[in-house]
């Protein structure tokens, strides 16, 4: 079931959304939904090729394992 959300944007941002939505022949709501999904998909997930690069990078894997060990042993500092 579809949900409704409300966002507040200033006039300048609204105009940008409106122009972009018009350019794609979409409603602003649909444009924002698709743009948000595209962003999340591109930024939060890695491609199969990128994951394979990660899995085969021995130095990276060693550094990750060392980092996990350091955390488990309390050898870290939170920087604010």
mmCIF file of the N, C-alpha and C atoms, coordinates in Angstrom:
data_MODEL
# 
_entry.id   MODEL 
# 
loop_
_atom_site.group_PDB 
_atom_site.id 
_atom_site.type_symbol 
_atom_site.label_atom_id 
_atom_site.label_alt_id 
_atom_site.label_comp_id 
_atom_site.label_asym_id 
_atom_site.label_entity_id 
_atom_site.label_seq_id 
_atom_site.pdbx_PDB_ins_code 
_atom_site.Cartn_x 
_atom_site.Cartn_y 
_atom_site.Cartn_z 
_atom_site.occupancy 
_atom_site.B_iso_or_equiv 
_atom_site.pdbx_formal_charge 
_atom_site.auth_seq_id 
_atom_site.auth_comp_id 
_atom_site.auth_asym_id 
_atom_site.auth_atom_id 
_atom_site.pdbx_PDB_model_num 
ATOM 1   N N  . UNK A 1 1  ? 0.835  -1.177  0.000   1.00 0.00 ? 1  UNK A N  1 
ATOM 2   C CA . UNK A 1 1  ? 0.000  0.000   0.000   1.00 0.00 ? 1  UNK A CA 1 
ATOM 3   C C  . UNK A 1 1  ? 0.882  1.244   0.000   1.00 0.00 ? 1  UNK A C  1 
ATOM 4   N N  . UNK A 1 2  ? 0.591  2.174   -0.832  1.00 0.00 ? 2  UNK A N  1 
ATOM 5   C CA . UNK A 1 2  ? 1.378  3.403   -0.939  1.00 0.00 ? 2  UNK A CA 1 
ATOM 6   C C  . UNK A 1 2  ? 1.242  4.246   0.315   1.00 0.00 ? 2  UNK A C  1 
ATOM 7   N N  . UNK A 1 3  ? 2.316  4.896   0.694   1.00 0.00 ? 3  UNK A N  1 
ATOM 8   C CA . UNK A 1 3  ? 2.342  5.787   1.851   1.00 0.00 ? 3  UNK A CA 1 
ATOM 9   C C  . UNK A 1 3  ? 2.606  7.203   1.374   1.00 0.00 ? 3  UNK A C  1 
ATOM 10  N N  . UNK A 1 4  ? 2.109  8.152   2.122   1.00 0.00 ? 4  UNK A N  1 
ATOM 11  C CA . UNK A 1 4  ? 2.331  9.560   1.810   1.00 0.00 ? 4  UNK A CA 1 
ATOM 12  C C  . UNK A 1 4  ? 3.309  10.132  2.819   1.00 0.00 ? 4  UNK A C  1 
ATOM 13  N N  . UNK A 1 5  ? 4.308  10.848  2.315   1.00 0.00 ? 5  UNK A N  1 
ATOM 14  C CA . UNK A 1 5  ? 5.239  11.554  3.195   1.00 0.00 ? 5  UNK A CA 1 
ATOM 15  C C  . UNK A 1 5  ? 5.239  13.023  2.794   1.00 0.00 ? 5  UNK A C  1 
ATOM 16  N N  . UNK A 1 6  ? 5.626  13.856  3.725   1.00 0.00 ? 6  UNK A N  1 
ATOM 17  C CA . UNK A 1 6  ? 5.698  15.286  3.458   1.00 0.00 ? 6  UNK A CA 1 
ATOM 18  C C  . UNK A 1 6  ? 7.131  15.738  3.664   1.00 0.00 ? 6  UNK A C  1 
ATOM 19  N N  . UNK A 1 7  ? 7.649  16.516  2.724   1.00 0.00 ? 7  UNK A N  1 
ATOM 20  C CA . UNK A 1 7  ? 8.967  17.122  2.893   1.00 0.00 ? 7  UNK A CA 1 
ATOM 21  C C  . UNK A 1 7  ? 8.838  18.624  2.693   1.00 0.00 ? 7  UNK A C  1 
ATOM 22  N N  . UNK A 1 8  ? 9.684  19.351  3.371   1.00 0.00 ? 8  UNK A N  1 
ATOM 23  C CA . UNK A 1 8  ? 9.689  20.806  3.230   1.00 0.00 ? 8  UNK A CA 1 
ATOM 24  C C  . UNK A 1 8  ? 10.977 21.200  2.532   1.00 0.00 ? 8  UNK A C  1 
ATOM 25  N N  . UNK A 1 9  ? 10.848 21.927  1.434   1.00 0.00 ? 9  UNK A N  1 
ATOM 26  C CA . UNK A 1 9  ? 12.015 22.409  0.695   1.00 0.00 ? 9  UNK A CA 1 
ATOM 27  C C  . UNK A 1 9  ? 11.799 23.886  0.394   1.00 0.00 ? 9  UNK A C  1 
ATOM 28  N N  . UNK A 1 10 ? 12.902 24.611  0.240   1.00 0.00 ? 10 UNK A N  1 
ATOM 29  C CA . UNK A 1 10 ? 12.747 26.023  -0.100  1.00 0.00 ? 10 UNK A CA 1 
ATOM 30  C C  . UNK A 1 10 ? 12.382 26.158  -1.576  1.00 0.00 ? 10 UNK A C  1 
ATOM 31  N N  . UNK A 1 11 ? 12.007 27.357  -1.953  1.00 0.00 ? 11 UNK A N  1 
ATOM 32  C CA . UNK A 1 11 ? 11.522 27.600  -3.321  1.00 0.00 ? 11 UNK A CA 1 
ATOM 33  C C  . UNK A 1 11 ? 12.544 27.207  -4.380  1.00 0.00 ? 11 UNK A C  1 
ATOM 34  N N  . UNK A 1 12 ? 13.811 27.478  -4.120  1.00 0.00 ? 12 UNK A N  1 
ATOM 35  C CA . UNK A 1 12 ? 14.861 27.172  -5.097  1.00 0.00 ? 12 UNK A CA 1 
ATOM 36  C C  . UNK A 1 12 ? 14.954 25.673  -5.356  1.00 0.00 ? 12 UNK A C  1 
ATOM 37  N N  . UNK A 1 13 ? 14.909 24.896  -4.288  1.00 0.00 ? 13 UNK A N  1 
ATOM 38  C CA . UNK A 1 13 ? 14.975 23.438  -4.433  1.00 0.00 ? 13 UNK A CA 1 
ATOM 39  C C  . UNK A 1 13 ? 13.723 22.930  -5.156  1.00 0.00 ? 13 UNK A C  1 
ATOM 40  N N  . UNK A 1 14 ? 12.579 23.479  -4.808  1.00 0.00 ? 14 UNK A N  1 
ATOM 41  C CA . UNK A 1 14 ? 11.337 23.085  -5.471  1.00 0.00 ? 14 UNK A CA 1 
ATOM 42  C C  . UNK A 1 14 ? 11.422 23.327  -6.982  1.00 0.00 ? 14 UNK A C  1 
ATOM 43  N N  . UNK A 1 15 ? 11.955 24.463  -7.361  1.00 0.00 ? 15 UNK A N  1 
ATOM 44  C CA . UNK A 1 15 ? 12.093 24.772  -8.784  1.00 0.00 ? 15 UNK A CA 1 
ATOM 45  C C  . UNK A 1 15 ? 13.016 23.781  -9.485  1.00 0.00 ? 15 UNK A C  1 
ATOM 46  N N  . UNK A 1 16 ? 14.082 23.392  -8.804  1.00 0.00 ? 16 UNK A N  1 
ATOM 47  C CA . UNK A 1 16 ? 14.994 22.392  -9.380  1.00 0.00 ? 16 UNK A CA 1 
ATOM 48  C C  . UNK A 1 16 ? 14.266 21.074  -9.576  1.00 0.00 ? 16 UNK A C  1 
ATOM 49  N N  . UNK A 1 17 ? 13.523 20.650  -8.542  1.00 0.00 ? 17 UNK A N  1 
ATOM 50  C CA . UNK A 1 17 ? 12.743 19.413  -8.658  1.00 0.00 ? 17 UNK A CA 1 
ATOM 51  C C  . UNK A 1 17 ? 11.732 19.513  -9.797  1.00 0.00 ? 17 UNK A C  1 
ATOM 52  N N  . UNK A 1 18 ? 11.057 20.645  -9.882  1.00 0.00 ? 18 UNK A N  1 
ATOM 53  C CA . UNK A 1 18 ? 10.028 20.837  -10.905 1.00 0.00 ? 18 UNK A CA 1 
ATOM 54  C C  . UNK A 1 18 ? 10.622 20.740  -12.306 1.00 0.00 ? 18 UNK A C  1 
ATOM 55  N N  . UNK A 1 19 ? 11.744 21.403  -12.529 1.00 0.00 ? 19 UNK A N  1 
ATOM 56  C CA . UNK A 1 19 ? 12.390 21.359  -13.844 1.00 0.00 ? 19 UNK A CA 1 
ATOM 57  C C  . UNK A 1 19 ? 12.862 19.952  -14.185 1.00 0.00 ? 19 UNK A C  1 
ATOM 58  N N  . UNK A 1 20 ? 13.451 19.287  -13.203 1.00 0.00 ? 20 UNK A N  1 
ATOM 59  C CA . UNK A 1 20 ? 13.938 17.929  -13.444 1.00 0.00 ? 20 UNK A CA 1 
ATOM 60  C C  . UNK A 1 20 ? 12.780 16.978  -13.722 1.00 0.00 ? 20 UNK A C  1 
ATOM 61  N N  . UNK A 1 21 ? 11.711 17.108  -12.953 1.00 0.00 ? 21 UNK A N  1 
ATOM 62  C CA . UNK A 1 21 ? 10.539 16.250  -13.153 1.00 0.00 ? 21 UNK A CA 1 
ATOM 63  C C  . UNK A 1 21 ? 9.913  16.508  -14.522 1.00 0.00 ? 21 UNK A C  1 
ATOM 64  N N  . UNK A 1 22 ? 9.783  17.767  -14.877 1.00 0.00 ? 22 UNK A N  1 
ATOM 65  C CA . UNK A 1 22 ? 9.231  18.107  -16.200 1.00 0.00 ? 22 UNK A CA 1 
ATOM 66  C C  . UNK A 1 22 ? 10.094 17.532  -17.315 1.00 0.00 ? 22 UNK A C  1 
ATOM 67  N N  . UNK A 1 23 ? 11.404 17.606  -17.140 1.00 0.00 ? 23 UNK A N  1 
ATOM 68  C CA . UNK A 1 23 ? 12.323 17.089  -18.150 1.00 0.00 ? 23 UNK A CA 1 
ATOM 69  C C  . UNK A 1 23 ? 12.178 15.596  -18.365 1.00 0.00 ? 23 UNK A C  1 
ATOM 70  N N  . UNK A 1 24 ? 11.737 14.890  -17.332 1.00 0.00 ? 24 UNK A N  1 
ATOM 71  C CA . UNK A 1 24 ? 11.532 13.445  -17.453 1.00 0.00 ? 24 UNK A CA 1 
ATOM 72  C C  . UNK A 1 24 ? 10.058 13.081  -17.594 1.00 0.00 ? 24 UNK A C  1 
ATOM 73  N N  . UNK A 1 25 ? 9.222  14.107  -17.737 1.00 0.00 ? 25 UNK A N  1 
ATOM 74  C CA . UNK A 1 25 ? 7.770  13.909  -17.867 1.00 0.00 ? 25 UNK A CA 1 
ATOM 75  C C  . UNK A 1 25 ? 7.212  13.079  -16.720 1.00 0.00 ? 25 UNK A C  1 
ATOM 76  N N  . UNK A 1 26 ? 7.593  13.493  -15.510 1.00 0.00 ? 26 UNK A N  1 
ATOM 77  C CA . UNK A 1 26 ? 7.127  12.831  -14.291 1.00 0.00 ? 26 UNK A CA 1 
ATOM 78  C C  . UNK A 1 26 ? 6.516  13.878  -13.378 1.00 0.00 ? 26 UNK A C  1 
ATOM 79  N N  . UNK A 1 27 ? 5.739  13.401  -12.412 1.00 0.00 ? 27 UNK A N  1 
ATOM 80  C CA . UNK A 1 27 ? 5.303  14.297  -11.348 1.00 0.00 ? 27 UNK A CA 1 
ATOM 81  C C  . UNK A 1 27 ? 6.495  14.523  -10.421 1.00 0.00 ? 27 UNK A C  1 
ATOM 82  N N  . UNK A 1 28 ? 6.445  15.584  -9.644  1.00 0.00 ? 28 UNK A N  1 
ATOM 83  C CA . UNK A 1 28 ? 7.542  15.830  -8.694  1.00 0.00 ? 28 UNK A CA 1 
ATOM 84  C C  . UNK A 1 28 ? 7.662  14.661  -7.728  1.00 0.00 ? 28 UNK A C  1 
ATOM 85  N N  . UNK A 1 29 ? 6.530  14.180  -7.241  1.00 0.00 ? 29 UNK A N  1 
ATOM 86  C CA . UNK A 1 29 ? 6.529  13.059  -6.301  1.00 0.00 ? 29 UNK A CA 1 
ATOM 87  C C  . UNK A 1 29 ? 7.223  11.835  -6.905  1.00 0.00 ? 29 UNK A C  1 
ATOM 88  N N  . UNK A 1 30 ? 6.861  11.499  -8.135  1.00 0.00 ? 30 UNK A N  1 
ATOM 89  C CA . UNK A 1 30 ? 7.455  10.349  -8.791  1.00 0.00 ? 30 UNK A CA 1 
ATOM 90  C C  . UNK A 1 30 ? 8.937  10.572  -9.069  1.00 0.00 ? 30 UNK A C  1 
ATOM 91  N N  . UNK A 1 31 ? 9.286  11.792  -9.449  1.00 0.00 ? 31 UNK A N  1 
ATOM 92  C CA . UNK A 1 31 ? 10.696 12.101  -9.699  1.00 0.00 ? 31 UNK A CA 1 
ATOM 93  C C  . UNK A 1 31 ? 11.521 11.909  -8.429  1.00 0.00 ? 31 UNK A C  1 
ATOM 94  N N  . UNK A 1 32 ? 11.042 12.465  -7.310  1.00 0.00 ? 32 UNK A N  1 
ATOM 95  C CA . UNK A 1 32 ? 11.781 12.353  -6.044  1.00 0.00 ? 32 UNK A CA 1 
ATOM 96  C C  . UNK A 1 32 ? 11.892 10.890  -5.620  1.00 0.00 ? 32 UNK A C  1 
ATOM 97  N N  . UNK A 1 33 ? 10.812 10.138  -5.757  1.00 0.00 ? 33 UNK A N  1 
ATOM 98  C CA . UNK A 1 33 ? 10.845 8.715   -5.398  1.00 0.00 ? 33 UNK A CA 1 
ATOM 99  C C  . UNK A 1 33 ? 11.901 7.978   -6.220  1.00 0.00 ? 33 UNK A C  1 
ATOM 100 N N  . UNK A 1 34 ? 11.898 8.180   -7.526  1.00 0.00 ? 34 UNK A N  1 
ATOM 101 C CA . UNK A 1 34 ? 12.865 7.498   -8.390  1.00 0.00 ? 34 UNK A CA 1 
ATOM 102 C C  . UNK A 1 34 ? 14.291 7.969   -8.138  1.00 0.00 ? 34 UNK A C  1 
ATOM 103 N N  . UNK A 1 35 ? 14.471 9.264   -7.906  1.00 0.00 ? 35 UNK A N  1 
ATOM 104 C CA . UNK A 1 35 ? 15.815 9.786   -7.630  1.00 0.00 ? 35 UNK A CA 1 
ATOM 105 C C  . UNK A 1 35 ? 16.349 9.222   -6.321  1.00 0.00 ? 35 UNK A C  1 
ATOM 106 N N  . UNK A 1 36 ? 15.503 9.145   -5.308  1.00 0.00 ? 36 UNK A N  1 
ATOM 107 C CA . UNK A 1 36 ? 15.929 8.596   -4.017  1.00 0.00 ? 36 UNK A CA 1 
ATOM 108 C C  . UNK A 1 36 ? 16.294 7.122   -4.146  1.00 0.00 ? 36 UNK A C  1 
ATOM 109 N N  . UNK A 1 37 ? 15.487 6.367   -4.849  1.00 0.00 ? 37 UNK A N  1 
ATOM 110 C CA . UNK A 1 37 ? 15.786 4.946   -5.048  1.00 0.00 ? 37 UNK A CA 1 
ATOM 111 C C  . UNK A 1 37 ? 17.073 4.748   -5.839  1.00 0.00 ? 37 UNK A C  1 
ATOM 112 N N  . UNK A 1 38 ? 17.283 5.562   -6.860  1.00 0.00 ? 38 UNK A N  1 
ATOM 113 C CA . UNK A 1 38 ? 18.516 5.462   -7.652  1.00 0.00 ? 38 UNK A CA 1 
ATOM 114 C C  . UNK A 1 38 ? 19.726 5.774   -6.784  1.00 0.00 ? 38 UNK A C  1 
ATOM 115 N N  . UNK A 1 39 ? 19.614 6.803   -5.952  1.00 0.00 ? 39 UNK A N  1 
ATOM 116 C CA . UNK A 1 39 ? 20.722 7.171   -5.072  1.00 0.00 ? 39 UNK A CA 1 
ATOM 117 C C  . UNK A 1 39 ? 21.045 6.030   -4.117  1.00 0.00 ? 39 UNK A C  1 
ATOM 118 N N  . UNK A 1 40 ? 20.012 5.499   -3.472  1.00 0.00 ? 40 UNK A N  1 
ATOM 119 C CA . UNK A 1 40 ? 20.236 4.420   -2.510  1.00 0.00 ? 40 UNK A CA 1 
ATOM 120 C C  . UNK A 1 40 ? 20.845 3.205   -3.195  1.00 0.00 ? 40 UNK A C  1 
ATOM 121 N N  . UNK A 1 41 ? 20.337 2.855   -4.340  1.00 0.00 ? 41 UNK A N  1 
ATOM 122 C CA . UNK A 1 41 ? 20.859 1.697   -5.067  1.00 0.00 ? 41 UNK A CA 1 
ATOM 123 C C  . UNK A 1 41 ? 22.319 1.896   -5.459  1.00 0.00 ? 41 UNK A C  1 
ATOM 124 N N  . UNK A 1 42 ? 22.666 3.080   -5.915  1.00 0.00 ? 42 UNK A N  1 
ATOM 125 C CA . UNK A 1 42 ? 24.034 3.342   -6.367  1.00 0.00 ? 42 UNK A CA 1 
ATOM 126 C C  . UNK A 1 42 ? 25.014 3.539   -5.228  1.00 0.00 ? 42 UNK A C  1 
ATOM 127 N N  . UNK A 1 43 ? 24.568 4.119   -4.122  1.00 0.00 ? 43 UNK A N  1 
ATOM 128 C CA . UNK A 1 43 ? 25.477 4.466   -3.032  1.00 0.00 ? 43 UNK A CA 1 
ATOM 129 C C  . UNK A 1 43 ? 25.565 3.415   -1.934  1.00 0.00 ? 43 UNK A C  1 
ATOM 130 N N  . UNK A 1 44 ? 24.532 2.620   -1.752  1.00 0.00 ? 44 UNK A N  1 
ATOM 131 C CA . UNK A 1 44 ? 24.497 1.703   -0.623  1.00 0.00 ? 44 UNK A CA 1 
ATOM 132 C C  . UNK A 1 44 ? 24.855 0.271   -0.991  1.00 0.00 ? 44 UNK A C  1 
ATOM 133 N N  . UNK A 1 45 ? 24.874 -0.049  -2.241  1.00 0.00 ? 45 UNK A N  1 
ATOM 134 C CA . UNK A 1 45 ? 25.152 -1.402  -2.676  1.00 0.00 ? 45 UNK A CA 1 
ATOM 135 C C  . UNK A 1 45 ? 26.328 -1.393  -3.641  1.00 0.00 ? 45 UNK A C  1 
ATOM 136 N N  . UNK A 1 46 ? 27.069 -2.481  -3.641  1.00 0.00 ? 46 UNK A N  1 
ATOM 137 C CA . UNK A 1 46 ? 28.187 -2.592  -4.575  1.00 0.00 ? 46 UNK A CA 1 
ATOM 138 C C  . UNK A 1 46 ? 27.814 -3.569  -5.681  1.00 0.00 ? 46 UNK A C  1 
ATOM 139 N N  . UNK A 1 47 ? 28.374 -3.360  -6.837  1.00 0.00 ? 47 UNK A N  1 
ATOM 140 C CA . UNK A 1 47 ? 28.121 -4.263  -7.962  1.00 0.00 ? 47 UNK A CA 1 
ATOM 141 C C  . UNK A 1 47 ? 28.850 -5.582  -7.718  1.00 0.00 ? 47 UNK A C  1 
ATOM 142 N N  . UNK A 1 48 ? 28.489 -6.589  -8.459  1.00 0.00 ? 48 UNK A N  1 
ATOM 143 C CA . UNK A 1 48 ? 29.163 -7.880  -8.345  1.00 0.00 ? 48 UNK A CA 1 
ATOM 144 C C  . UNK A 1 48 ? 30.649 -7.741  -8.658  1.00 0.00 ? 48 UNK A C  1 
ATOM 145 N N  . UNK A 1 49 ? 30.969 -6.889  -9.637  1.00 0.00 ? 49 UNK A N  1 
ATOM 146 C CA . UNK A 1 49 ? 32.371 -6.693  -10.002 1.00 0.00 ? 49 UNK A CA 1 
ATOM 147 C C  . UNK A 1 49 ? 33.151 -6.037  -8.858  1.00 0.00 ? 49 UNK A C  1 
ATOM 148 N N  . UNK A 1 50 ? 32.542 -5.025  -8.245  1.00 0.00 ? 50 UNK A N  1 
ATOM 149 C CA . UNK A 1 50 ? 33.210 -4.346  -7.135  1.00 0.00 ? 50 UNK A CA 1 
ATOM 150 C C  . UNK A 1 50 ? 33.383 -5.295  -5.950  1.00 0.00 ? 50 UNK A C  1 
ATOM 151 N N  . UNK A 1 51 ? 32.375 -6.121  -5.666  1.00 0.00 ? 51 UNK A N  1 
ATOM 152 C CA . UNK A 1 51 ? 32.486 -7.079  -4.563  1.00 0.00 ? 51 UNK A CA 1 
ATOM 153 C C  . UNK A 1 51 ? 33.582 -8.095  -4.841  1.00 0.00 ? 51 UNK A C  1 
ATOM 154 N N  . UNK A 1 52 ? 33.702 -8.510  -6.084  1.00 0.00 ? 52 UNK A N  1 
ATOM 155 C CA . UNK A 1 52 ? 34.767 -9.445  -6.437  1.00 0.00 ? 52 UNK A CA 1 
ATOM 156 C C  . UNK A 1 52 ? 36.137 -8.799  -6.232  1.00 0.00 ? 52 UNK A C  1 
ATOM 157 N N  . UNK A 1 53 ? 36.269 -7.522  -6.589  1.00 0.00 ? 53 UNK A N  1 
ATOM 158 C CA . UNK A 1 53 ? 37.523 -6.801  -6.341  1.00 0.00 ? 53 UNK A CA 1 
ATOM 159 C C  . UNK A 1 53 ? 37.836 -6.768  -4.850  1.00 0.00 ? 53 UNK A C  1 
ATOM 160 N N  . UNK A 1 54 ? 36.835 -6.546  -4.033  1.00 0.00 ? 54 UNK A N  1 
ATOM 161 C CA . UNK A 1 54 ? 37.030 -6.513  -2.577  1.00 0.00 ? 54 UNK A CA 1 
ATOM 162 C C  . UNK A 1 54 ? 37.469 -7.882  -2.080  1.00 0.00 ? 54 UNK A C  1 
ATOM 163 N N  . UNK A 1 55 ? 36.795 -8.928  -2.527  1.00 0.00 ? 55 UNK A N  1 
ATOM 164 C CA . UNK A 1 55 ? 37.093 -10.296 -2.059  1.00 0.00 ? 55 UNK A CA 1 
ATOM 165 C C  . UNK A 1 55 ? 38.480 -10.774 -2.463  1.00 0.00 ? 55 UNK A C  1 
ATOM 166 N N  . UNK A 1 56 ? 39.020 -10.242 -3.543  1.00 0.00 ? 56 UNK A N  1 
ATOM 167 C CA . UNK A 1 56 ? 40.327 -10.708 -4.013  1.00 0.00 ? 56 UNK A CA 1 
ATOM 168 C C  . UNK A 1 56 ? 41.473 -9.775  -3.631  1.00 0.00 ? 56 UNK A C  1 
ATOM 169 N N  . UNK A 1 57 ? 41.184 -8.695  -2.919  1.00 0.00 ? 57 UNK A N  1 
ATOM 170 C CA . UNK A 1 57 ? 42.216 -7.746  -2.497  1.00 0.00 ? 57 UNK A CA 1 
ATOM 171 C C  . UNK A 1 57 ? 42.763 -8.195  -1.141  1.00 0.00 ? 57 UNK A C  1 
ATOM 172 N N  . UNK A 1 58 ? 43.886 -8.924  -1.167  1.00 0.00 ? 58 UNK A N  1 
ATOM 173 C CA . UNK A 1 58 ? 44.436 -9.510  0.056   1.00 0.00 ? 58 UNK A CA 1 
ATOM 174 C C  . UNK A 1 58 ? 44.827 -8.460  1.086   1.00 0.00 ? 58 UNK A C  1 
ATOM 175 N N  . UNK A 1 59 ? 45.422 -7.368  0.636   1.00 0.00 ? 59 UNK A N  1 
ATOM 176 C CA . UNK A 1 59 ? 45.842 -6.317  1.573   1.00 0.00 ? 59 UNK A CA 1 
ATOM 177 C C  . UNK A 1 59 ? 44.625 -5.685  2.253   1.00 0.00 ? 59 UNK A C  1 
ATOM 178 N N  . UNK A 1 60 ? 43.591 -5.424  1.481   1.00 0.00 ? 60 UNK A N  1 
ATOM 179 C CA . UNK A 1 60 ? 42.369 -4.865  2.054   1.00 0.00 ? 60 UNK A CA 1 
ATOM 180 C C  . UNK A 1 60 ? 41.775 -5.821  3.083   1.00 0.00 ? 60 UNK A C  1 
ATOM 181 N N  . UNK A 1 61 ? 41.710 -7.106  2.749   1.00 0.00 ? 61 UNK A N  1 
ATOM 182 C CA . UNK A 1 61 ? 41.143 -8.083  3.671   1.00 0.00 ? 61 UNK A CA 1 
ATOM 183 C C  . UNK A 1 61 ? 41.968 -8.185  4.952   1.00 0.00 ? 61 UNK A C  1 
ATOM 184 N N  . UNK A 1 62 ? 43.290 -8.120  4.836   1.00 0.00 ? 62 UNK A N  1 
ATOM 185 C CA . UNK A 1 62 ? 44.145 -8.138  6.031   1.00 0.00 ? 62 UNK A CA 1 
ATOM 186 C C  . UNK A 1 62 ? 43.875 -6.919  6.900   1.00 0.00 ? 62 UNK A C  1 
ATOM 187 N N  . UNK A 1 63 ? 43.763 -5.755  6.272   1.00 0.00 ? 63 UNK A N  1 
ATOM 188 C CA . UNK A 1 63 ? 43.484 -4.533  7.026   1.00 0.00 ? 63 UNK A CA 1 
ATOM 189 C C  . UNK A 1 63 ? 42.121 -4.585  7.708   1.00 0.00 ? 63 UNK A C  1 
ATOM 190 N N  . UNK A 1 64 ? 41.124 -5.125  7.028   1.00 0.00 ? 64 UNK A N  1 
ATOM 191 C CA . UNK A 1 64 ? 39.804 -5.263  7.629   1.00 0.00 ? 64 UNK A CA 1 
ATOM 192 C C  . UNK A 1 64 ? 39.838 -6.206  8.830   1.00 0.00 ? 64 UNK A C  1 
ATOM 193 N N  . UNK A 1 65 ? 40.529 -7.339  8.686   1.00 0.00 ? 65 UNK A N  1 
ATOM 194 C CA . UNK A 1 65 ? 40.647 -8.288  9.794   1.00 0.00 ? 65 UNK A CA 1 
ATOM 195 C C  . UNK A 1 65 ? 41.367 -7.656  10.977  1.00 0.00 ? 65 UNK A C  1 
ATOM 196 N N  . UNK A 1 66 ? 42.437 -6.906  10.703  1.00 0.00 ? 66 UNK A N  1 
ATOM 197 C CA . UNK A 1 66 ? 43.163 -6.232  11.779  1.00 0.00 ? 66 UNK A CA 1 
ATOM 198 C C  . UNK A 1 66 ? 42.261 -5.210  12.458  1.00 0.00 ? 66 UNK A C  1 
ATOM 199 N N  . UNK A 1 67 ? 41.483 -4.483  11.678  1.00 0.00 ? 67 UNK A N  1 
ATOM 200 C CA . UNK A 1 67 ? 40.567 -3.507  12.251  1.00 0.00 ? 67 UNK A CA 1 
ATOM 201 C C  . UNK A 1 67 ? 39.545 -4.151  13.170  1.00 0.00 ? 67 UNK A C  1 
ATOM 202 N N  . UNK A 1 68 ? 39.012 -5.287  12.754  1.00 0.00 ? 68 UNK A N  1 
ATOM 203 C CA . UNK A 1 68 ? 38.045 -6.011  13.583  1.00 0.00 ? 68 UNK A CA 1 
ATOM 204 C C  . UNK A 1 68 ? 38.707 -6.491  14.868  1.00 0.00 ? 68 UNK A C  1 
ATOM 205 N N  . UNK A 1 69 ? 39.924 -7.022  14.761  1.00 0.00 ? 69 UNK A N  1 
ATOM 206 C CA . UNK A 1 69 ? 40.655 -7.459  15.953  1.00 0.00 ? 69 UNK A CA 1 
ATOM 207 C C  . UNK A 1 69 ? 40.890 -6.288  16.903  1.00 0.00 ? 69 UNK A C  1 
ATOM 208 N N  . UNK A 1 70 ? 41.289 -5.143  16.365  1.00 0.00 ? 70 UNK A N  1 
ATOM 209 C CA . UNK A 1 70 ? 41.519 -3.959  17.198  1.00 0.00 ? 70 UNK A CA 1 
ATOM 210 C C  . UNK A 1 70 ? 40.242 -3.556  17.932  1.00 0.00 ? 70 UNK A C  1 
ATOM 211 N N  . UNK A 1 71 ? 39.123 -3.588  17.244  1.00 0.00 ? 71 UNK A N  1 
ATOM 212 C CA . UNK A 1 71 ? 37.849 -3.237  17.880  1.00 0.00 ? 71 UNK A CA 1 
ATOM 213 C C  . UNK A 1 71 ? 37.524 -4.226  18.995  1.00 0.00 ? 71 UNK A C  1 
ATOM 214 N N  . UNK A 1 72 ? 37.681 -5.521  18.709  1.00 0.00 ? 72 UNK A N  1 
ATOM 215 C CA . UNK A 1 72 ? 37.377 -6.548  19.710  1.00 0.00 ? 72 UNK A CA 1 
ATOM 216 C C  . UNK A 1 72 ? 38.259 -6.410  20.951  1.00 0.00 ? 72 UNK A C  1 
ATOM 217 N N  . UNK A 1 73 ? 39.487 -5.926  20.778  1.00 0.00 ? 73 UNK A N  1 
ATOM 218 C CA . UNK A 1 73 ? 40.417 -5.766  21.901  1.00 0.00 ? 73 UNK A CA 1 
ATOM 219 C C  . UNK A 1 73 ? 40.334 -4.370  22.514  1.00 0.00 ? 73 UNK A C  1 
ATOM 220 N N  . UNK A 1 74 ? 39.423 -3.565  22.016  1.00 0.00 ? 74 UNK A N  1 
ATOM 221 C CA . UNK A 1 74 ? 39.246 -2.226  22.584  1.00 0.00 ? 74 UNK A CA 1 
ATOM 222 C C  . UNK A 1 74 ? 40.309 -1.234  22.168  1.00 0.00 ? 74 UNK A C  1 
ATOM 223 N N  . UNK A 1 75 ? 41.042 -1.540  21.113  1.00 0.00 ? 75 UNK A N  1 
ATOM 224 C CA . UNK A 1 75 ? 42.096 -0.644  20.642  1.00 0.00 ? 75 UNK A CA 1 
ATOM 225 C C  . UNK A 1 75 ? 41.556 0.286   19.568  1.00 0.00 ? 75 UNK A C  1 
ATOM 226 N N  . UNK A 1 76 ? 40.766 1.240   20.002  1.00 0.00 ? 76 UNK A N  1 
ATOM 227 C CA . UNK A 1 76 ? 40.243 2.238   19.081  1.00 0.00 ? 76 UNK A CA 1 
ATOM 228 C C  . UNK A 1 76 ? 39.887 3.481   19.874  1.00 0.00 ? 76 UNK A C  1 
ATOM 229 N N  . UNK A 1 77 ? 39.676 4.555   19.165  1.00 0.00 ? 77 UNK A N  1 
ATOM 230 C CA . UNK A 1 77 ? 39.344 5.826   19.776  1.00 0.00 ? 77 UNK A CA 1 
ATOM 231 C C  . UNK A 1 77 ? 38.257 6.485   18.941  1.00 0.00 ? 77 UNK A C  1 
ATOM 232 N N  . UNK A 1 78 ? 37.205 6.914   19.599  1.00 0.00 ? 78 UNK A N  1 
ATOM 233 C CA . UNK A 1 78 ? 36.125 7.605   18.899  1.00 0.00 ? 78 UNK A CA 1 
ATOM 234 C C  . UNK A 1 78 ? 36.500 9.069   18.806  1.00 0.00 ? 78 UNK A C  1 
ATOM 235 N N  . UNK A 1 79 ? 36.496 9.606   17.601  1.00 0.00 ? 79 UNK A N  1 
ATOM 236 C CA . UNK A 1 79 ? 36.867 10.995  17.357  1.00 0.00 ? 79 UNK A CA 1 
ATOM 237 C C  . UNK A 1 79 ? 35.589 11.764  17.024  1.00 0.00 ? 79 UNK A C  1 
ATOM 238 N N  . UNK A 1 80 ? 35.364 12.836  17.735  1.00 0.00 ? 80 UNK A N  1 
ATOM 239 C CA . UNK A 1 80 ? 34.155 13.631  17.485  1.00 0.00 ? 80 UNK A CA 1 
ATOM 240 C C  . UNK A 1 80 ? 34.489 14.951  16.895  1.00 0.00 ? 80 UNK A C  1 
# 
